[in-house]
Amino acid sequence: MAVVAEVDGRRVRRQQNREAVIDALVEMFHAGIYSPGAAQIADRAGLSPRSLFRYFDDIDDLTQAAIDRQLAEAQPLLDPGVRPDTPLPDRITTFVTARVRLHEATTPGARAARACAHRNPVVALQVRESRSYLRKQVRQVFPELSDRPGQLAAIDALCSFETFDLMRSDQRLSMAAVTKALTDSLTALI
């Protein structure tokens, strides 16, 4: 019995250390550090840099785990909570509010994903799939755009994370101001 308890204890410690490393990297994303080195991550996690790679193959593997965690936490925010037969003004308001909330919640992970997508094909694919999913969502919520591909593309770009991040970070708009700007723009486009 003592051997089983010891093995289980090691497994638990290993899992706790792995989670601590992911926590450390997610904290760094929140602090605006999207491509930290192994020593920085290990220091924040309270581990040695060498032990970091007991839990992950490399920094890209760790980054993927941190992004996956943030995506899992954001999963409930993916549904905009609006039906295509809802009156258009209500659809626009509800959709924009949901999309802004989603982007705000996923900002650290989305920035990190974009920062490492060029060197990590798995993350690059994940970014493309996320964009595709959100574009399909625009088509579902606004079926009146089915015969207007140009407007669909413009609304997709307008409601993208990149546009949100530009408005929040570079233009320093509040969430309320971003929501109003997007709502007004969608109303004008549709």
N, C-alpha and C positions, 0 to 999 in steps of 0.2 A: 504493500500500500504506500509506503514512503516513496518508492520510485515513481509511482503514478502521480502522487501529489507534487513531487519535485518537477516532473516533466510538465504537468499542468501549470505549475508556478512559472516555469520558464516560458511557456507559451503565453501566459497572461502578461508577463513582463515584456516579452517581445512585442506583443500587440500594443501594450501601453506605450512603449518606446516608439513604435511605428506611428501611432496616433499623435504622440508628442511632436514628432518630426513634421507631420502634416500640419498640425496646429501652428507650429513655428512658421512654416512657409505661408500659410494662410494669413497669419498676423503680419508677415512681411508684405504680402500683397496689399493688405489694408493700409499699410504704412507707405505704399507707393514704391516698394522695392519688388520689381517683377522678374529680375534675373539675378538673384543673389548667388554667391559662391557657396560651396559646400561648407567652408569654415564658418561663414555667417549663419547659415541655417543650423548647423550643429551647435554653435554657441547659443543661439536663441532657444534651441531645444534642450540645452543642458547636457549634450552628449559630445563625444570626441568626433572630429571630422571622419576619422576612420570607421567608427561604429555606424555612422550614417548609412554607409553602403552595405551594412548587414541587412538593412530593411528595404533598400531600393537598389536597382541595378545601376542607376546613374541619376543625374539631376533631372533629366527629361522624364524619367520614370516617376520621380517624386513630384515633379510639376504636374504631370498627368493625374496623379492621385489627388493632389490638392484641388485641381480644377474639377475632377470628378466629384469630389465631396461638395464643392460649392454648387455644382449643377444639381446634385441630388437634393440639396437644401432648397434650391430654387424651384424644384419640380412643381410644388403646389401653385406657384405663381404663373405657370405657363398657360393655364386656361384663362382667357380674358373674361369669361363669364357673360358672354353676349351671344345671342342667336341671330342668324342672318335675317330673320323676319321681324326683328325689333325695329321700331322706327329709326330712320337714318340718324337723326341728331343724337338719340340715345345710344345707338351703336357706336358712333364716333366718340362720344364722351366716355363711355364705358371702356371701349377698346384702348383709347389713348391713356386713360388712367391706369389700366392694367399693364400696358406696355411700359409706361414710365416707372411704375412700381417694380416690374421685373428687371428693367435695366439698372435701376438704382441698387437693387439687391445683389445683382450679379457683377457690378462694376469691377471690383478687384480681380475676380477670376476671369472676366472677359478681357480686361487689359493684359493680364498675364498670358492668356491664351494667344492673343494677338502678338505679344512680344516674343513668344517662343515658337509660333506656328511655322516660321521660316526654317527652323532647324528640326522640328518634330513633326513627321508626317501624320502621326496619330492625332495630334492636336490640330493640325491644319485641316484634316478631314472632319474633325469635330466642329470646328468653326464653320466650315462649308455646310455641314449637315444642320447646324443650328440656324444658319441664315436661310437655308432651304425650308426648314420647318416653319420659321416665322413668316416667310414669304407665302407659304401655303395657307397659313393662318389668315393673312390679309385677304387672300382670294376667297376663303370661306366666309369671313365676316362681311366682306363687301362683294357679293356676287354680281352686283351691277357693273363691276369693273371687268367682267369676263371678256367683253368685246372691246376693251380699251387697254391694251397691253402697255402703252406708254404711261398712262396714268397709274396703272398698277405698279410699274417699275418705280415711278416717282414716289408713290406712297410707301412702297417697300423701303426705299432709301431714306425717306423722311422718318420712318418709324424704326430705323435700324439702331443698333447700339452705337455705331460710329457717330451718327447724328446726335444722339442723346449725349454721348460723351463730349462732343464738341460744344454743345450748348451748356452742359453743366460745368465742364472743366475750363475750357478756353473762354467762353463767353460769360461764365460765372452766373448763369441764370439759376434761380431757385427751381425746385421741383414744380411749384405752382406756375411759374412763368414758362417753363418748358411745356407743361401740360396745356396751358392756354395757347402757346404758339403752335403746338402740334394740332390741337383741336381746331383752331382757326384755319390752319393750312389744309388739313384734311377736308374740312367743310368747303373750302374754296375749290379744292381739286375735284371733289366728288360732286 
